[in-house]
Amino acid sequence: MYAGEALHCANVAGDSWEIAEASRGKAIASSSSADLRERVDTAALMLTEVGNVRQLAALLTSASYAALCLGSERDAADFAARTIPVARALDSRFTWMIHTGNRGLAALLTGETEEAAHAFLEQLTLCHDMVFPGVAFEPLRGLAALAVLSGDDERAATLVGAAEAHRNARPLDPVETRLDQTFFEPARTRYGSAGWDAAARQGSALSFERAVACALDEAARRKARRTRLRYCDSHQCESPEDRKGGLPRDERVGRRGICDRAADDAFGGELSAEVVAEGHEDLRGAGVQKNGERAA
């Protein structure tokens, strides 16, 4: 109602800037995906015509999350893609931080796990660099969902607990409910409620710095896995039994004991603090510079 009234008043006043701004508000208030797409296109055109780049970026980032709330991750991904050139033109780290969260959620819910991991790690790095612990709630839960998909329920519970500690009275919304139902509730049942709740309590006790360090360990874990896969291609690490069994390469090399020497050669047998830092630098090289700005 308020968005419609604001647009009516702007039209009466004949102020193009205010009309474009009010159109943005009406678009985000859409109750269906079809209305959202149509209204966003209209508002984006108006904002472009008046040169309001900041509100155009706000429109697209808000539309992406609104699409997620409406259950349309494909629309969310499309809006996120449209955000990229606008966010770069605006050169705002905050806008990019919000955008990467939308991108990560859309990728997670469409099964693009590598894209989701990269986006959440990038968002979390920006949250840390700009000291936005409240925003970190989103990438912490995103990385927790990825931990569920990889079968690491204890880590997932820890990250969920860490996220909850930094939600800053954020209200429950359809995206959070969907992650709970799709990832965390089944994982809690599988792992056992007592064990899950204990790990979540440990996560909730982490400081912001410790929670970020724990989550960024995901970069090192993924780097270790990629290294093992490359190593096995070159050195035929799988056992004769695995070759005879016809298992896919990823499943063969992912089994404990087949490629331990690859992990030893690459990381000295475990993920040390130095490796976590290396993974963090690898993430920065993929898109975030040390000062937290998006790489060219």
N, C-alpha and C positions, 0 to 999 in steps of 0.2 A: 504494500500500500504506500509506504513512504517513498519508495523508488519511483512509483508511478506519479505521485504528487509532485515530486521534485522535477520530473521530466515535464509535467504539465506547466509548472511555474516557469521553467526555463524557456519553454516554447512561447508562453505568453510574453515574456520579457524580450524574446527575440535575440538572446545572447548565444551565439554559436558555440562559444567555449563552454558555457554552462549546459547547453543542450547536449554537447558531446559527453560532458562529465556525468550528467544525469542518465544518459543512455547507457553508460558503463554500469551504473548502479542497478538499472533495470535488468540489464543482461545477466548480472550475477545472481539476481533474485529469481531467475527462471526455475520453473518446477519440472521441466522435462528436458531431455537431451536435445530434442528437435528445436524447442524454443531457445535453448542456450546457444546452439550453433547459429541460428538466424539472428538473434539479438547481438551476439558477439560480433558477427560480421558487420552489422549495421553500426554498432558503436565503434568498432575498430576503424571503419572508414571515416566516421566523423572525427575521431581523435586524430587520425592521420591528417585530415584536411586542415584542422586548426593547429597542427604541429605540437600537440601535447604528448610528447614521447613518454614522459613519466607515467601518465595515466594509461597510456596504451600498454605499457609494460605491466602495470597493475591489473588492467583488464585481462590480459592473457594469462598471467600467473593465477589470478583468482578464478578465471574460467577453467583452467586446467584442474584445480582442486575441486571446483564445483562439479565438474564432469565426473570426477572420482566419487564424490558424494552421491551422485545420481546413478552410479554403477556403470558408467561408460568409460572404461579405461582407454579405449581406442580414441575417443574424443579427447581425453586427457592428454594422450600422447601427441595428438595432432596440435593441440593448443600449446603444449610444451615446445614442440618443434617450431611453431610460429613465434614463440617467445625469444628464441636464440638471437636472431639478428637485432631485435629491439633491445634486448638486455645488453648486448654488446655495444650498441650505439649509445645507450644510456650510461654505460660504464659504471654500474652500481654493483658493488659486491653483495649488498643486501638482496637486491633483486635476483642476482645470480644464485645466491644461497637458497632462496625460496624456489626458484626455477629448478634447481638440481633435485630438490626434494620431490617436486611434482614428477619430474622425469623418472626418478627412482621408483616411486610408487606405481606409476604407469607401467614401467618395465617389469617390476615385480609381479604385478597382477596379470601381465600378458606372458609370463614365463621367460622373459629375457633377463636371466639371473646375472649374467656378467655385466650387462648394461646397468642393472639395478645396483649391483655392488659398487661399480665405479661411481655412480651418481651419489649414493648414500655416503661413501667415503669422502667424496669431494665436498658434499654438503657439511659433513661433520667437521672436516678440516676448516671450513669457513666459519662454522659456529665457534670453533675453538679460537681461531685467529682473531675474530671480531668480538669474542666473549658474548655469545648469545646462548646461554645454557637452556633457555626455554625452547628455542628452536631445535636444539639437539634431541629433544624427545622424538622427533620424526625419524632422523637417520638411525638412532639407536634401536627403535622398533623395527625399522626396515632391515637393519643388519641382523636383528634377532630372528626375523622371518626367514632370512637367508640361512641362518644357522639351523633352523628347523628343517629346511629343505636338504641341508647337508647331513642331517642326522645327529647334530650336536645339540641335544635338548638342554643339557646343563648350561651351555654357553647362551643358548636362546633365553632361558629363564633369567640368567644373570643380566643380560642386556635389557630384558623387559623390566626387571626391577630397577635398573639404572635409569631407564627412560621414565618410569613412573616417578622417580625422585626428582625429575627435572621437568615435569609437565606444567608447573606453575599455574595450577587451577584451570588448565585447559579443559573445556567442556568435551564430553563424549560426543563423537560425531560418527556418521555412517562409515567413514574410512577406517576409523579405529575399531569399530564393531566388526567390520569385515575381516580385518587382520586377526582379531581375536578368534572369530569363528573359523577362519580358514587355516590359520597356522597355530596359534598359541593354545587354544582349548584342546585340539587333538594331541598336541605335543605334551601338554600337561597330563592328559589321560595316559598317554603312552609311557611317559617317564615316571609317573606316579606323583600324586598331588603333594605328598610330603617332601619329596626330593626337589620338585619344581619350586615349591614355596620357599624352601630353605635357600636355594640358589638365588631366587628373586630377592630375598631379604639381604643376601650378601651384596647383590647388585645395587640395591637401594641405599646401602651404606657407603657406596663409593662416592668420592668427591667428583666434581665435574672433570677435573684433570685426569683422575684415575679412570673414570668411565670412558672418556675419550681414548685414553691409551689402550684400554681393554678392547674397545671397538675397532681401533685402527690396527690391532693385531690381525684383523681379517685380511688386510692388504698383504701382510707377510705370509699368512696361511695360503692365500691364493697364489702368491708368487712361488711358494714352495711346491705347490701342486703342479704348476706349469713347468717348473724345473724338472720335477720327477718325470712328467710325461715326455719332455724332450729327451731326458737322459735315457729313458727306456726305449725310445725310438732308435737311439744311437747305439745302445749297448745290449739290447735284447735281454732286459733284466728279468722278464717273466720266466717262470719255471716251465719245464717240459709238460708238467701236468696241466698248467693253465693253458698252454698252447694247444694241447690235445682237446681240452674242454671247449675250445672255440669261444671263450668269453670275449666280449668287446675289449679293446685295448684299455679304455678308461677304467673298466671294472677290474681288469687284471692288475693294472699298476696301482689302483686305489686300495688293493688289499694289503693289510699289514704284513710285512716280512718279505714281500716281493722286491720292493725297491728301496729298502732302508738305506742301502749304500749311496743311493742318489741323494737322499736327504742328508746323510752324513757328509758327503762331499760338498754339498751346496751350503749347508748351514751348521755343520759341526754336530749334527744329531738332534738339535732342538732349536726352537725359535727363541733366541736370546733377545735381550733389550736392544742390542745392536741391529738385529734383524728387523725388529719392529720399526726402528728408526729408518732402516733401509727401505722397508716397505712404504713408509710414509713419504720418503723422498721419491720413490718410484711413482707414487700417486701424484705428487706435485708435478713430476715430469710429464704426466699424462694430461695435465690441464690446470694445475693451480701452482702459482709461483710462491716463493717463500713469504712474500708480503701479503699473500691471500688473494691476489688479483688473478683473474683469468688469464691464462697464457694466450699469446697471439696464435 
